[in-house]
């Protein structure tokens, strides 16, 4: 049996004359939690709807568990795909109790088994004793848990989540996200989520796909997306960072005004090539005895840390994270050192 549960091959989706998804290919391994991440209008929700069976394909195929479920010539109905789906508006039925909402897809199961399964799922999502309550008696987070329990009730091979926490406040979103990852891993459920929130994507997912203008730009681990972005778009979209001008010394080393940066990635460009080098805030660290000197020109309070923009003496602006208790004033001079242990470079004459 193939290790991949879901496979999309060169799929294209259109909305009238607009190509919403263009030549997307991805494989989702069993028991993996993955996410499609990108700006609004990039096509990520269209991909999810195509996988669920709500969007037709103009090109390519979608397979679940080795069986083609969508192609330009055929489309298996959503209810026959053995997929659970949770939408951003929860879509719980207001006229049904929590128990009946969760049991909605279990019509062919005996009453005793249905009740037992509902009780197990409500325990799993932290809603013990809520069987007889109605959605209007629940908070937004509780309604989201009901929607998740209902999606899990049918024992889906694949769970699809469309912006599942978008309407919740930040604290609740983070807490539910952490709880959801634990549940999905314990239940060994293969999951594909769509979000525009990279913190949410990184916290929940084993794999993340970055989308832009209907195309899948990079499909990788959160660590690699942050530290080894494939192009300038991913580098700019993921996390914070700046590009500083440098010159390639050899296949793994670049010289910048801040010093030499070396990594394990191999670049085939000739020595002397002008490059833009990506520096993340954790590549430039506060150091009272450091060789880099600059002035704070902007700040962003992050709670435990403060993200400072520091303008160095040569005019280069870099980002650096300082502990929150080590606060500085705007315009204050600080010293830094370079702590980059990897090299991410983009050739200047190629634009990517």
C-alpha positions in Angstrom: 0.0 0.0 0.0 1.3 3.5 -0.9 2.3 5.7 2.0 0.5 8.6 0.5 -3.2 8.9 1.2 -3.8 12.0 -0.9 -2.3 12.8 -4.3 -3.1 15.7 -6.6 -1.4 15.6 -10.0 -1.2 18.7 -12.2 -4.6 19.9 -11.2 -6.2 23.0 -12.7 -9.4 24.7 -11.5 -11.2 27.6 -13.2 -13.8 30.1 -12.1 -15.3 31.0 -15.5 -12.2 32.4 -17.4 -10.1 32.8 -14.3 -7.6 30.1 -13.5 -7.8 29.7 -9.8 -5.4 26.7 -9.5 -2.7 26.2 -12.0 -0.8 22.9 -12.4 -0.7 22.0 -8.7 0.8 18.7 -7.6 1.1 17.5 -4.1 1.3 14.2 -2.1 0.1 13.9 1.5 1.5 11.0 3.4 -0.6 9.0 5.8 -1.0 10.4 9.4 0.5 13.7 8.3 -0.9 17.1 9.3 -0.4 19.5 6.4 -1.4 23.0 5.6 -1.9 25.2 2.5 -0.8 28.7 3.3 -0.9 31.8 1.3 -2.4 35.3 0.8 -6.1 35.8 0.1 -7.1 34.8 -3.4 -4.1 32.5 -4.0 -6.4 29.4 -4.6 -5.8 27.5 -1.4 -9.5 27.1 -0.6 -10.3 26.1 -4.2 -7.8 23.2 -3.8 -9.5 22.1 -0.6 -12.9 22.2 -2.2 -11.6 20.3 -5.2 -10.3 17.6 -2.9 -13.6 17.5 -1.1 -15.5 17.1 -4.4 -17.2 20.5 -4.5 -15.0 21.9 -7.4 -14.5 20.4 -10.8 -11.1 19.8 -12.4 -10.3 21.2 -15.8 -7.0 19.3 -15.8 -5.2 16.6 -13.7 -6.4 14.1 -11.2 -7.0 13.8 -7.5 -6.6 10.4 -5.8 -7.5 9.3 -2.3 -6.2 6.0 -1.0 -5.0 5.1 -4.5 -8.5 5.7 -6.1 -9.1 8.5 -8.5 -11.9 10.6 -7.2 -11.7 13.6 -9.5 -10.6 14.2 -13.1 -12.0 16.4 -16.0 -14.2 13.4 -17.0 -15.6 12.3 -13.6 -16.1 13.5 -10.1 -17.1 11.2 -7.2 -19.7 12.9 -4.9 -18.3 14.4 -1.6 -20.3 12.0 0.5 -18.7 9.0 -1.2 -15.1 10.1 -0.5 -14.9 9.2 3.2 -13.7 12.7 4.0 -14.5 14.8 7.1 -14.6 18.6 6.6 -14.8 21.5 9.0 -15.5 24.9 7.5 -14.7 28.3 8.9 -18.3 29.0 9.9 -18.6 25.6 11.7 -21.9 24.8 9.9 -23.4 23.2 13.1 -27.1 22.7 12.9 -28.8 25.3 15.2 -32.0 23.2 15.6 -30.1 20.0 16.7 -28.6 19.2 20.1 -24.8 18.7 20.4 -25.4 14.9 20.4 -27.5 15.0 17.3 -25.1 17.3 15.5 -22.2 14.9 16.2 -24.3 11.9 15.2 -25.6 13.4 12.0 -23.5 11.2 9.7 -24.1 8.0 11.7 -27.6 7.0 10.4 -26.6 3.4 9.6 -25.1 2.8 13.1 -27.2 1.3 15.9 -28.6 3.7 18.5 -26.4 2.3 21.3 -23.2 2.4 19.1 -24.1 5.9 17.9 -24.5 7.2 21.5 -21.3 5.5 22.6 -19.3 7.0 19.7 -20.7 10.5 20.4 -19.8 10.3 24.0 -16.3 9.2 23.2 -15.8 12.0 20.7 -17.2 14.6 23.1 -14.8 13.4 25.8 -12.0 13.7 23.2 -12.8 17.3 22.3 -13.5 18.3 25.9 -17.3 18.7 25.8 -18.3 16.1 28.3 -21.9 16.5 29.5 -22.9 18.8 26.7 -24.9 16.3 24.8 -28.3 18.0 25.3 -27.2 21.6 24.8 -27.9 23.5 21.6 -25.4 25.5 19.5 -26.7 28.9 20.7 -25.9 27.9 24.3 -22.2 27.3 23.3 -19.3 29.6 22.8 -17.6 29.9 19.4 -14.8 27.6 20.6 -17.3 25.0 21.8 -19.2 25.1 18.5 -15.9 24.6 16.7 -15.3 21.5 18.9 -18.7 20.2 17.9 -17.9 20.6 14.3 -14.7 18.8 14.7 -16.4 15.9 16.6 -19.0 15.6 13.9 -16.3 15.4 11.2 -14.4 12.8 13.2 -17.6 10.7 13.9 -17.6 9.0 10.5 -14.0 7.8 11.0 -12.7 9.7 7.9 -9.6 8.7 6.0 -8.9 12.3 5.4 -9.9 15.4 7.4 -10.1 18.8 5.6 -10.1 22.1 7.6 -10.9 25.4 6.0 -9.7 28.3 8.1 -11.0 26.5 11.2 -10.1 29.1 13.8 -10.5 32.3 11.8 -13.4 33.6 13.8 -11.9 32.9 17.2 -9.8 35.3 19.3 -6.1 34.8 19.3 -5.8 33.1 22.7 -8.5 30.6 22.0 -7.2 30.0 18.5 -3.7 29.1 19.9 -5.2 26.8 22.6 -7.5 25.0 20.3 -4.8 24.6 17.7 -2.5 22.9 20.2 -5.3 20.7 21.4 -6.3 19.8 17.8 -2.8 18.7 16.9 -2.7 16.3 19.9 -6.1 14.9 19.0 -5.2 14.4 15.3 -1.9 12.7 16.2 -3.5 10.4 18.8 -6.2 9.4 16.4 -3.6 9.1 13.5 -5.8 11.2 11.2 -4.4 12.5 7.9 -5.3 16.2 7.7 -5.1 19.0 5.2 -5.8 22.5 6.5 -6.1 25.9 4.8 -5.1 29.1 6.6 -3.6 32.5 5.9 -2.1 32.5 9.4 1.5 31.2 9.3 1.8 30.9 13.1 -1.2 28.6 13.0 0.2 26.7 10.1 3.6 26.2 11.7 2.2 25.2 15.1 -0.1 22.5 13.8 1.6 21.1 10.7 4.2 18.6 9.7 4.2 19.9 6.1 3.2 23.3 4.7 2.6 24.3 1.1 3.1 27.9 0.2 0.7 29.1 -2.6 0.8 32.1 -4.8 -1.4 33.0 -7.8 -2.9 29.5 -8.0 0.5 27.7 -7.9 2.2 25.7 -5.2 5.5 27.5 -4.8 7.1 25.3 -2.1 5.9 22.2 -0.2 8.2 21.6 2.8 8.6 21.4 6.5 8.0 24.6 8.5 11.7 24.6 9.5 12.9 24.4 5.8 10.4 27.1 4.7 11.8 29.4 7.3 15.5 28.6 6.9 15.6 27.4 3.2 12.9 29.4 1.3 13.0 28.5 -2.4 12.6 32.0 -3.7 12.1 35.6 -2.7 8.3 35.3 -2.4 8.6 32.5 0.2 11.4 34.4 2.0 9.2 37.5 2.2 6.0 35.7 3.1 7.3 33.5 5.8 8.5 35.1 9.0 10.5 38.3 9.3 13.7 39.0 7.4 15.7 41.4 5.3 17.8 41.0 2.2 21.4 42.5 2.3 23.7 42.8 -0.6 26.6 40.4 -0.8 29.1 38.7 -3.1 29.4 34.9 -3.5 32.9 33.8 -2.4 32.4 30.1 -3.2 29.5 27.7 -3.5 28.6 27.9 0.2 29.9 31.3 1.3 28.9 35.0 0.7 30.7 38.1 1.8 28.5 40.9 3.1 29.3 44.3 4.7 28.4 42.6 8.0 30.9 39.7 7.5 31.1 36.3 5.9 28.1 34.0 6.0 28.6 30.3 5.3 26.1 27.5 5.1 25.6 23.9 3.8 23.5 24.8 0.8 25.4 24.6 -2.5 25.0 27.4 -5.1 26.1 26.9 -8.6 26.7 30.5 -9.5 30.3 31.6 -10.3 32.4 33.2 -7.5 31.9 37.0 -7.6 28.2 36.8 -8.4 26.2 39.6 -6.7 23.6 38.1 -4.4 20.9 39.2 -1.9 21.4 37.4 1.4 18.4 36.6 3.6 19.0 37.5 7.3 16.3 36.5 9.8 16.0 38.3 13.2 17.7 35.3 14.9 20.7 35.7 12.6 21.6 39.1 14.1 21.8 38.9 17.9 22.3 41.6 20.6 25.9 41.6 21.9 27.3 44.4 24.0 30.8 43.5 22.7 29.7 42.8 19.1 31.4 44.3 16.1 28.2 45.7 14.5 27.0 49.0 15.7 23.7 50.7 14.8 20.8 52.8 15.9 17.2 51.5 16.7 14.8 53.0 14.2 11.7 50.8 14.8 10.3 48.4 17.3 7.6 45.8 17.6 6.7 44.4 21.0 6.2 40.6 20.9 5.7 39.9 24.5 8.7 37.9 25.6 10.7 39.6 22.9 11.0 42.9 21.1 11.7 43.0 17.4 14.0 45.9 16.7 14.9 47.4 13.3 18.5 48.6 13.6 20.1 50.9 11.0 23.8 50.1 10.9 26.5 52.7 10.3 26.7 51.9 6.6 22.9 52.4 6.2 21.9 48.8 6.1 18.8 48.0 8.2 18.6 44.6 9.9 16.1 43.0 12.3 17.1 41.6 15.7 15.2 40.1 18.6 16.0 41.3 22.1 14.6 39.9 25.4 11.7 41.9 26.5 13.3 42.9 29.8 16.3 44.3 27.8 14.4 47.2 26.4 16.0 50.1 24.5 14.7 53.5 23.4 14.1 54.6 19.9 17.2 56.2 18.5 19.4 54.4 21.0 22.7 52.9 19.8 23.1 49.2 20.2 25.8 46.6 19.4 25.1 43.3 17.6 26.9 40.3 16.2 26.2 38.0 13.3 25.0 34.5 14.3 23.9 33.1 10.9 24.8 29.5 10.6 23.3 29.0 7.2 23.3 30.9 3.9 20.2 31.7 1.9 21.0 33.7 -1.2 19.2 34.9 -4.3 21.2 36.0 -7.3 20.6 39.7 -8.1 20.4 39.4 -11.9 17.8 36.6 -11.7 15.1 38.3 -9.5 14.1 35.1 -7.7 
